[in-house]
Amino acid sequence: MSNVIDKDQIFTEVRDVFASHVLKPYGESGMCLYWAACGYSVLRNRNMDVILQAGGASFPTPEGRIRYIFQEQNTWRRGEQQSIHVWLAIPSTREIVDFSYGQIRKDWMQETGEEWSGPDYLWFSGKSHYEYLPHKSAIKIARDKLLSSIVQL
């Protein structure tokens, strides 16, 4: 029996769950939370050990970097740009999984009018030019937000 997983197939499944269950308009801030929730559901249904992560993140763009900088005093209710990013981690393989990456790219292209090619999702381990910085308080905020949400997967 092979331990190889079809990441593209999993992403397709996550995208389908997202499309059928997430009620917020696409493109609103905080969508990474719902992408992560859908991914969590799909991966857990495949008996994969996965955990929700939240905090700061940074991604290279053609013109610099997009940064989500988590600070203790920030909350989801502020009128400012979201400062918490949410993703998944697979502890056993030390992999980071971010199903919202494609949306981040599309939103950036829409805002800037510039092209930015890349994958629809990130799934990697080891050193990378993508930075993910989990923070316990951010993880609690993300979990609390999911628990208070009417979205059920």
PyMOL commands that set and color helices and strands:
alter all, ss='L'
color gray80, all
select helices_A, chain A and resi 7-21+31-45+101-112+136-148
alter helices_A, ss='H'
color red, helices_A
select strands_A, chain A and resi 51-61+64-68+85-90+95-98+122-125+131-134
alter strands_A, ss='S'
color yellow, strands_A
deselect
rebuild
show_as cartoon
